[in-house]
Amino acid sequence: MTRRSLLAYLTASGMAAQKDPKVSKDDLYKIPSNLPVPVDDGACKHLPGMRVPAITLVSTSNRRLNMADVARDRTVIYGYPRTGRPDQEIPKGWNEIPGARGCTPESCSFRDHYKRLRDLNVQVFGLSTQTTEYQQEAVTRLHLPFEVLSDAGFAFTDALRLPTFEFDGVRLLKRLTLILSDGKIEKVFYPVFPPDHHAEEVIAWLERNVPTKR
């Protein structure tokens, strides 16, 4: 390669880099150290002991699941606002909302601890109000070994009166985790912080609360 062609190549490469100001994948996986810590506003106090309604949700495997049937077995459902994408910038003001940031790291945490959760005889699902199509992209990209449920119509959210918030005119689910068993809500984690270590918190609780054999 001549000196002139080398300079042309380096110039073109630099211009290409300047035209691609996308968020790096690493940014989505990291939790900033200065995030505001969410506080318990009491929005989930009514949930423990509630019977899970017979509402059907679609999973990222395109299965239609009746949540009352799902709740018959011990099940962990971690709910989150929304996952981002590497080709989209983190919305302005998102980090300032207590408990909003960290959906991707939380999902990766449940992915990395999935075998341990299955060893504890629980099934795992993610839950958000995003569409199934949007969720499927994240499941594929993050290599999640479990399904994510879509409550885009807010049927499940409203039936259980789960806490939500609005961002840029869009209603989103607040971060929480439900442990279901025997058709009811056995345990609620709310608020959840930090999200990237939450799977370990859930595992610790499950190990302390092993169901007695009948």
Short mmCIF file of the C-alpha atoms (twelve columns), coordinates in Angstrom:
data_MODEL
# 
_entry.id   MODEL 
# 
loop_
_atom_site.group_PDB 
_atom_site.id 
_atom_site.type_symbol 
_atom_site.label_atom_id 
_atom_site.label_alt_id 
_atom_site.label_comp_id 
_atom_site.label_asym_id 
_atom_site.label_seq_id 
_atom_site.Cartn_x 
_atom_site.Cartn_y 
_atom_site.Cartn_z 
_atom_site.pdbx_PDB_model_num 
ATOM 1   C CA . MET A 1   0.000   0.000   0.000  1 
ATOM 2   C CA . THR A 2   1.462   3.382   -1.004 1 
ATOM 3   C CA . ARG A 3   1.714   6.309   1.443  1 
ATOM 4   C CA . ARG A 4   -1.079  8.118   -0.419 1 
ATOM 5   C CA . SER A 5   -3.417  5.127   -0.351 1 
ATOM 6   C CA . LEU A 6   -2.632  4.536   3.330  1 
ATOM 7   C CA . LEU A 7   -3.541  8.134   4.190  1 
ATOM 8   C CA . ALA A 8   -6.745  7.807   2.186  1 
ATOM 9   C CA . TYR A 9   -7.638  4.611   4.009  1 
ATOM 10  C CA . LEU A 10  -7.000  6.117   7.448  1 
ATOM 11  C CA . THR A 11  -8.981  9.233   6.570  1 
ATOM 12  C CA . ALA A 12  -11.922 7.206   5.329  1 
ATOM 13  C CA . SER A 13  -11.838 5.019   8.434  1 
ATOM 14  C CA . GLY A 14  -11.827 8.078   10.675 1 
ATOM 15  C CA . MET A 15  -14.792 9.588   8.851  1 
ATOM 16  C CA . ALA A 16  -16.706 6.330   9.165  1 
ATOM 17  C CA . ALA A 17  -16.065 6.248   12.884 1 
ATOM 18  C CA . GLN A 18  -17.289 9.845   13.262 1 
ATOM 19  C CA . LYS A 19  -20.537 8.977   11.505 1 
ATOM 20  C CA . ASP A 20  -21.289 6.140   13.922 1 
ATOM 21  C CA . PRO A 21  -21.873 7.704   17.382 1 
ATOM 22  C CA . LYS A 22  -23.876 4.705   18.600 1 
ATOM 23  C CA . VAL A 23  -23.876 3.457   22.143 1 
ATOM 24  C CA . SER A 24  -21.335 0.678   22.579 1 
ATOM 25  C CA . LYS A 25  -22.444 -2.728  23.793 1 
ATOM 26  C CA . ASP A 26  -20.306 -2.253  26.890 1 
ATOM 27  C CA . ASP A 27  -22.362 0.797   27.887 1 
ATOM 28  C CA . LEU A 28  -25.540 -1.274  28.001 1 
ATOM 29  C CA . TYR A 29  -23.913 -3.877  30.246 1 
ATOM 30  C CA . LYS A 30  -22.531 -1.402  32.767 1 
ATOM 31  C CA . ILE A 31  -24.303 0.124   35.748 1 
ATOM 32  C CA . PRO A 32  -23.188 3.752   36.360 1 
ATOM 33  C CA . SER A 33  -21.901 4.282   39.894 1 
ATOM 34  C CA . ASN A 34  -23.945 7.429   40.494 1 
ATOM 35  C CA . LEU A 35  -27.461 6.127   39.832 1 
ATOM 36  C CA . PRO A 36  -30.171 7.276   42.261 1 
ATOM 37  C CA . VAL A 37  -31.293 4.482   44.583 1 
ATOM 38  C CA . PRO A 38  -35.048 3.731   44.429 1 
ATOM 39  C CA . VAL A 39  -37.034 3.774   47.671 1 
ATOM 40  C CA . ASP A 40  -39.965 1.599   48.664 1 
ATOM 41  C CA . ASP A 41  -43.096 3.659   48.016 1 
ATOM 42  C CA . GLY A 42  -45.404 0.894   49.199 1 
ATOM 43  C CA . ALA A 43  -46.735 0.194   45.704 1 
ATOM 44  C CA . CYS A 44  -46.281 -3.573  46.082 1 
ATOM 45  C CA . LYS A 45  -47.487 -4.134  49.637 1 
ATOM 46  C CA . HIS A 46  -50.777 -5.590  48.426 1 
ATOM 47  C CA . LEU A 47  -49.174 -8.294  46.274 1 
ATOM 48  C CA . PRO A 48  -47.996 -11.076 48.643 1 
ATOM 49  C CA . GLY A 49  -50.675 -13.735 48.894 1 
ATOM 50  C CA . MET A 50  -52.657 -12.531 45.879 1 
ATOM 51  C CA . ARG A 51  -53.968 -15.186 43.514 1 
ATOM 52  C CA . VAL A 52  -52.427 -14.963 40.039 1 
ATOM 53  C CA . PRO A 53  -55.126 -14.121 37.476 1 
ATOM 54  C CA . ALA A 54  -55.902 -16.344 34.483 1 
ATOM 55  C CA . ILE A 55  -54.487 -13.878 31.979 1 
ATOM 56  C CA . THR A 56  -52.722 -15.086 28.841 1 
ATOM 57  C CA . LEU A 57  -49.397 -13.538 27.853 1 
ATOM 58  C CA . VAL A 58  -47.292 -14.260 24.770 1 
ATOM 59  C CA . SER A 59  -43.677 -15.296 25.286 1 
ATOM 60  C CA . THR A 60  -40.651 -14.745 23.085 1 
ATOM 61  C CA . SER A 61  -41.036 -18.369 21.970 1 
ATOM 62  C CA . ASN A 62  -44.481 -17.386 20.657 1 
ATOM 63  C CA . ARG A 63  -46.161 -19.470 23.320 1 
ATOM 64  C CA . ARG A 64  -49.450 -18.306 24.829 1 
ATOM 65  C CA . LEU A 65  -49.145 -18.856 28.562 1 
ATOM 66  C CA . ASN A 66  -51.968 -18.678 31.075 1 
ATOM 67  C CA . MET A 67  -50.388 -17.034 34.081 1 
ATOM 68  C CA . ALA A 68  -52.628 -18.882 36.541 1 
ATOM 69  C CA . ASP A 69  -51.293 -22.158 35.125 1 
ATOM 70  C CA . VAL A 70  -47.701 -20.883 35.219 1 
ATOM 71  C CA . ALA A 71  -48.114 -19.976 38.897 1 
ATOM 72  C CA . ARG A 72  -48.943 -23.548 39.897 1 
ATOM 73  C CA . ASP A 73  -45.207 -24.284 39.948 1 
ATOM 74  C CA . ARG A 74  -42.616 -22.178 41.700 1 
ATOM 75  C CA . THR A 75  -41.750 -19.443 39.242 1 
ATOM 76  C CA . VAL A 76  -39.508 -16.378 39.241 1 
ATOM 77  C CA . ILE A 77  -40.754 -13.486 37.097 1 
ATOM 78  C CA . TYR A 78  -38.484 -10.453 36.995 1 
ATOM 79  C CA . GLY A 79  -40.228 -7.389  35.629 1 
ATOM 80  C CA . TYR A 80  -38.338 -4.473  34.128 1 
ATOM 81  C CA . PRO A 81  -39.105 -1.219  32.250 1 
ATOM 82  C CA . ARG A 82  -37.378 -1.728  28.897 1 
ATOM 83  C CA . THR A 83  -34.132 -3.048  27.426 1 
ATOM 84  C CA . GLY A 84  -32.053 -0.802  25.231 1 
ATOM 85  C CA . ARG A 85  -30.294 -1.645  21.978 1 
ATOM 86  C CA . PRO A 86  -26.676 -1.110  20.921 1 
ATOM 87  C CA . ASP A 87  -27.769 1.011   17.954 1 
ATOM 88  C CA . GLN A 88  -29.800 3.398   20.102 1 
ATOM 89  C CA . GLU A 89  -28.529 6.021   22.516 1 
ATOM 90  C CA . ILE A 90  -29.634 5.870   26.122 1 
ATOM 91  C CA . PRO A 91  -32.516 8.388   26.356 1 
ATOM 92  C CA . LYS A 92  -31.749 11.687  28.019 1 
ATOM 93  C CA . GLY A 93  -32.944 11.697  31.600 1 
ATOM 94  C CA . TRP A 94  -33.241 7.896   31.824 1 
ATOM 95  C CA . ASN A 95  -30.386 7.544   34.317 1 
ATOM 96  C CA . GLU A 96  -31.987 10.120  36.611 1 
ATOM 97  C CA . ILE A 97  -35.101 7.973   37.176 1 
ATOM 98  C CA . PRO A 98  -34.579 5.823   40.298 1 
ATOM 99  C CA . GLY A 99  -34.609 2.151   39.327 1 
ATOM 100 C CA . ALA A 100 -34.931 2.670   35.569 1 
ATOM 101 C CA . ARG A 101 -31.399 1.921   34.347 1 
ATOM 102 C CA . GLY A 102 -30.034 -1.608  34.285 1 
ATOM 103 C CA . CYS A 103 -32.463 -3.850  32.382 1 
ATOM 104 C CA . THR A 104 -29.781 -5.451  30.228 1 
ATOM 105 C CA . PRO A 105 -27.383 -6.161  33.131 1 
ATOM 106 C CA . GLU A 106 -30.270 -7.641  35.131 1 
ATOM 107 C CA . SER A 107 -31.263 -9.944  32.277 1 
ATOM 108 C CA . CYS A 108 -27.644 -11.043 31.871 1 
ATOM 109 C CA . SER A 109 -27.467 -11.722 35.605 1 
ATOM 110 C CA . PHE A 110 -30.463 -14.059 35.424 1 
ATOM 111 C CA . ARG A 111 -28.902 -15.654 32.334 1 
ATOM 112 C CA . ASP A 112 -25.613 -16.274 34.116 1 
ATOM 113 C CA . HIS A 113 -27.357 -17.741 37.179 1 
ATOM 114 C CA . TYR A 114 -30.005 -19.661 35.254 1 
ATOM 115 C CA . LYS A 115 -28.570 -23.117 35.940 1 
ATOM 116 C CA . ARG A 116 -28.501 -22.445 39.669 1 
ATOM 117 C CA . LEU A 117 -32.111 -21.273 39.548 1 
ATOM 118 C CA . ARG A 118 -33.166 -24.394 37.688 1 
ATOM 119 C CA . ASP A 119 -31.295 -26.514 40.237 1 
ATOM 120 C CA . LEU A 120 -33.581 -24.911 42.826 1 
ATOM 121 C CA . ASN A 121 -36.568 -26.244 40.851 1 
ATOM 122 C CA . VAL A 122 -37.909 -22.895 39.710 1 
ATOM 123 C CA . GLN A 123 -38.812 -21.688 36.229 1 
ATOM 124 C CA . VAL A 124 -37.732 -18.222 35.138 1 
ATOM 125 C CA . PHE A 125 -39.387 -15.585 32.954 1 
ATOM 126 C CA . GLY A 126 -38.675 -11.975 32.193 1 
ATOM 127 C CA . LEU A 127 -41.607 -9.558  31.932 1 
ATOM 128 C CA . SER A 128 -41.992 -6.144  30.341 1 
ATOM 129 C CA . THR A 129 -44.584 -4.095  28.504 1 
ATOM 130 C CA . GLN A 130 -42.549 -4.097  25.305 1 
ATOM 131 C CA . THR A 131 -43.803 -6.002  22.281 1 
ATOM 132 C CA . THR A 132 -42.815 -9.620  21.709 1 
ATOM 133 C CA . GLU A 133 -40.926 -8.645  18.560 1 
ATOM 134 C CA . TYR A 134 -38.820 -6.132  20.493 1 
ATOM 135 C CA . GLN A 135 -38.184 -8.646  23.258 1 
ATOM 136 C CA . GLN A 136 -37.159 -11.367 20.802 1 
ATOM 137 C CA . GLU A 137 -34.288 -9.223  19.555 1 
ATOM 138 C CA . ALA A 138 -32.969 -8.871  23.102 1 
ATOM 139 C CA . VAL A 139 -33.382 -12.576 23.888 1 
ATOM 140 C CA . THR A 140 -31.388 -13.501 20.779 1 
ATOM 141 C CA . ARG A 141 -28.692 -10.867 21.245 1 
ATOM 142 C CA . LEU A 142 -28.197 -11.570 24.948 1 
ATOM 143 C CA . HIS A 143 -28.472 -15.369 24.541 1 
ATOM 144 C CA . LEU A 144 -31.120 -15.641 27.239 1 
ATOM 145 C CA . PRO A 145 -31.959 -19.296 28.018 1 
ATOM 146 C CA . PHE A 146 -35.453 -18.405 29.249 1 
ATOM 147 C CA . GLU A 147 -38.512 -16.736 27.739 1 
ATOM 148 C CA . VAL A 148 -39.638 -13.156 28.224 1 
ATOM 149 C CA . LEU A 149 -43.336 -12.351 28.543 1 
ATOM 150 C CA . SER A 150 -44.984 -9.370  26.873 1 
ATOM 151 C CA . ASP A 151 -47.672 -7.414  28.702 1 
ATOM 152 C CA . ALA A 152 -47.940 -4.735  26.043 1 
ATOM 153 C CA . GLY A 153 -51.672 -4.471  26.683 1 
ATOM 154 C CA . PHE A 154 -51.139 -4.065  30.467 1 
ATOM 155 C CA . ALA A 155 -53.725 -6.771  31.231 1 
ATOM 156 C CA . PHE A 156 -51.494 -8.567  33.757 1 
ATOM 157 C CA . THR A 157 -50.024 -5.327  35.107 1 
ATOM 158 C CA . ASP A 158 -53.410 -3.754  35.715 1 
ATOM 159 C CA . ALA A 159 -55.013 -6.905  37.140 1 
ATOM 160 C CA . LEU A 160 -52.302 -7.111  39.813 1 
ATOM 161 C CA . ARG A 161 -51.984 -3.324  40.130 1 
ATOM 162 C CA . LEU A 162 -48.248 -3.489  39.484 1 
ATOM 163 C CA . PRO A 163 -46.438 -0.145  39.788 1 
ATOM 164 C CA . THR A 164 -45.708 1.737   36.575 1 
ATOM 165 C CA . PHE A 165 -44.264 5.084   35.506 1 
ATOM 166 C CA . GLU A 166 -44.277 7.230   32.381 1 
ATOM 167 C CA . PHE A 167 -41.268 8.271   30.342 1 
ATOM 168 C CA . ASP A 168 -41.552 10.374  27.200 1 
ATOM 169 C CA . GLY A 169 -45.269 9.664   27.117 1 
ATOM 170 C CA . VAL A 170 -44.796 5.882   27.322 1 
ATOM 171 C CA . ARG A 171 -46.072 3.837   30.258 1 
ATOM 172 C CA . LEU A 172 -43.527 1.358   31.612 1 
ATOM 173 C CA . LEU A 173 -43.364 -1.247  34.339 1 
ATOM 174 C CA . LYS A 174 -41.307 -0.467  37.421 1 
ATOM 175 C CA . ARG A 175 -38.578 -2.944  38.264 1 
ATOM 176 C CA . LEU A 176 -39.795 -5.739  40.536 1 
ATOM 177 C CA . THR A 177 -39.623 -9.505  40.900 1 
ATOM 178 C CA . LEU A 178 -42.449 -11.895 41.748 1 
ATOM 179 C CA . ILE A 179 -42.021 -15.419 43.054 1 
ATOM 180 C CA . LEU A 180 -45.125 -17.460 42.322 1 
ATOM 181 C CA . SER A 181 -46.198 -20.802 43.757 1 
ATOM 182 C CA . ASP A 182 -49.408 -22.717 44.347 1 
ATOM 183 C CA . GLY A 183 -51.282 -20.219 42.186 1 
ATOM 184 C CA . LYS A 184 -50.369 -17.217 44.336 1 
ATOM 185 C CA . ILE A 185 -47.677 -14.590 44.771 1 
ATOM 186 C CA . GLU A 186 -45.334 -15.987 47.403 1 
ATOM 187 C CA . LYS A 187 -42.727 -13.225 47.514 1 
ATOM 188 C CA . VAL A 188 -42.174 -9.743  46.028 1 
ATOM 189 C CA . PHE A 189 -38.845 -7.974  45.594 1 
ATOM 190 C CA . TYR A 190 -39.435 -4.225  45.331 1 
ATOM 191 C CA . PRO A 191 -37.634 -1.994  44.792 1 
ATOM 192 C CA . VAL A 192 -34.816 -3.876  43.084 1 
ATOM 193 C CA . PHE A 193 -31.324 -2.387  43.355 1 
ATOM 194 C CA . PRO A 194 -28.722 -2.885  42.082 1 
ATOM 195 C CA . PRO A 195 -30.269 -4.837  39.206 1 
ATOM 196 C CA . ASP A 196 -27.072 -6.533  38.075 1 
ATOM 197 C CA . HIS A 197 -26.830 -8.451  41.371 1 
ATOM 198 C CA . HIS A 198 -30.515 -9.139  41.813 1 
ATOM 199 C CA . ALA A 199 -30.407 -12.752 40.583 1 
ATOM 200 C CA . GLU A 200 -28.032 -13.550 43.456 1 
ATOM 201 C CA . GLU A 201 -30.494 -11.941 45.892 1 
ATOM 202 C CA . VAL A 202 -33.308 -14.102 44.523 1 
ATOM 203 C CA . ILE A 203 -31.212 -17.262 44.764 1 
ATOM 204 C CA . ALA A 204 -30.288 -16.486 48.369 1 
ATOM 205 C CA . TRP A 205 -33.977 -16.101 49.273 1 
ATOM 206 C CA . LEU A 206 -34.927 -19.321 47.487 1 
ATOM 207 C CA . GLU A 207 -32.199 -21.235 49.321 1 
ATOM 208 C CA . ARG A 208 -33.546 -19.962 52.642 1 
ATOM 209 C CA . ASN A 209 -37.131 -20.776 51.738 1 
ATOM 210 C CA . VAL A 210 -37.169 -24.292 50.345 1 
ATOM 211 C CA . PRO A 211 -40.753 -25.611 50.100 1 
ATOM 212 C CA . THR A 212 -41.595 -28.393 52.498 1 
ATOM 213 C CA . LYS A 213 -42.481 -31.704 50.899 1 
ATOM 214 C CA . ARG A 214 -46.097 -32.744 51.167 1 
# 
